[in-house]
Every structure is written in structure tokens, then in C-alpha cells.
């Protein structure tokens, strides 16, 4: 389990660590940090105009070039366009929009406060049980609102059925943090904590242990990166917060 007290903040030197990890992943033909983060929340598409506009922009891109590329990395699509029904009765449910409406109503006093009714499903038996390989790894997200006096805070817990800690964890943390930040902003809550439970986790079996330990050593001294070599990459990777 990982518990992050400040899931959207970056301490001095952490931007450079993101660049270190991203360069390592790309050198080993893996998805970069920003690619992994964007599967959960496509930050570049967020124009600050709400969930409906964001959903529309995302689905236009999804229909144009994403839906034929397989099902990995389509977490946000499952959040905003969960399929329902069949035939003429087929449709979709926007889980994010529904949860935002619920949290707004609780925050404004229009609805009774509940700390246990906002959740986002990612695992779909109809799609996922039919295959054993290349299934979704993120299974479930719980949104946990809290209130104490004048304080309204929203925390998040994510459950992973499987987690490659080198290839995925950093990007997942950034993506989940951005998703939490978006929902909190839309609903008037302060940003709380982020907890990740990986029911199965491992150091990626196709990466050499010595190289992984070298990466850890490099991340222990992020100041070794020069500003000239890392700043543009830092802004690209972590600029959207």
C-alpha cells in the first residue's frame, strides 16, 4: 500500500526525478510517465470548462484514433462512457459527471452528506473476464469526502489487481492526483490524500535488476541533472497539474 499525503504537490528535486524515470522507461521501450498518467486523466484536454466539455473533447479523440488500438490505457473512457444496455437500448454512463453532481449536492447542502457513496468502476466483467492477458490493472476508485466544521476535503483510494512498479507507479500517481484535483475543483472540496492498494505488485520482470537499482540511485540525487538538460522535459511532463 502507498499513502500520499499531498498527491498534487512536488517537492524540490521531484520534477527532475520524473524526468529520470521517464528517460529510463523510454530508453527501455516502455510507455513514458506522461503516457501512463494520461490514461487516467488527460490533463492536456482539460480547458477548465467542466466535465461535460472535457468528456466531449476526449470522446472525439477516442472515436477518431483511440478505440481501434486495443483496450489498454482507456481508463478515462471507462470513467466517462461506461456502456449500458444493448441494441436500440444501448447507451453510456458518465461516472465522473454523476459523482461530481453527487458531491456538489452534498457540498451545497442540497443533499444529505454521505462519506461512502462515490465510487468509480474500472473492471468490467463483460469485457475483462474473457481474456487473461493485457487486462486492465486499475480495478476500482473510491472517492471519500470528509467534512469537519468549515473544512470539506476529498480523498481517493485506488485498487490495482496488478501493478508493475517501475513502468507504471509514478505515472499512475500523477494521473490519479490530477484526477483527484479535477474532481475536487469541480465540487468545491479541498484536495485530501491518495491511497493505492496493489493486491499484486512486482518489480517488472523484463527489466534488469541492476539497471533498476541504478535508477533508484540516480533518483536519490536528482540535483545531478543539469537545468539545461532537464527543464524543458520537466515542464512537458509535470507542467499540467
C-alpha positions, 0 to 999 in steps of 0.5 A, a space after each residue: 500500500 502507498 499513502 500520499 499525503 499531498 498527491 498534487 504537490 512536488 517537492 524540490 528535486 521531484 520534477 527532475 526525478 520524473 524526468 529520470 524515470 521517464 528517460 529510463 522507461 523510454 530508453 527501455 521501450 516502455 510507455 513514458 510517465 506522461 503516457 501512463 498518467 494520461 490514461 487516467 486523466 488527460 490533463 492536456 484536454 482539460 480547458 477548465 470548462 467542466 466535465 461535460 466539455 472535457 468528456 466531449 473533447 476526449 470522446 472525439 479523440 477516442 472515436 477518431 484514433 483511440 478505440 481501434 488500438 486495443 483496450 489498454 490505457 482507456 481508463 478515462 473512457 471507462 470513467 466517462 462512457 461506461 456502456 449500458 444496455 444493448 441494441 436500440 437500448 444501448 447507451 453510456 454512463 458518465 461516472 465522473 459527471 454523476 459523482 461530481 453532481 453527487 458531491 456538489 449536492 452534498 457540498 451545497 447542502 442540497 443533499 444529505 452528506 454521505 462519506 461512502 457513496 462515490 465510487 468509480 468502476 474500472 473492471 468490467 466483467 463483460 469485457 475483462 473476464 474473457 481474456 487473461 492477458 493485457 487486462 486492465 490493472 486499475 480495478 476500482 476508485 473510491 472517492 471519500 469526502 470528509 467534512 469537519 466544521 468549515 473544512 470539506 476535503 476529498 480523498 481517493 483510494 485506488 485498487 490495482 489487481 496488478 501493478 508493475 512498479 517501475 513502468 507504471 507507479 509514478 505515472 499512475 500517481 500523477 494521473 490519479 492526483 490530477 484526477 483527484 484535483 479535477 474532481 475536487 475543483 469541480 465540487 468545491 472540496 479541498 484536495 485530501 490524500 491518495 491511497 493505492 492498494 496493489 493486491 499484486 505488485 512486482 518489480 517488472 520482470 523484463 527489466 534488469 535488476 541492476 539497471 533498476 537499482 541504478 535508477 533508484 540511485 540516480 533518483 536519490 540525487 536528482 540535483 545531478 541533472 543539469 537545468 539545461 538538460 532537464 527543464 524543458 522535459 520537466 515542464 512537458 511532463 509535470 507542467 499540467 497539474 
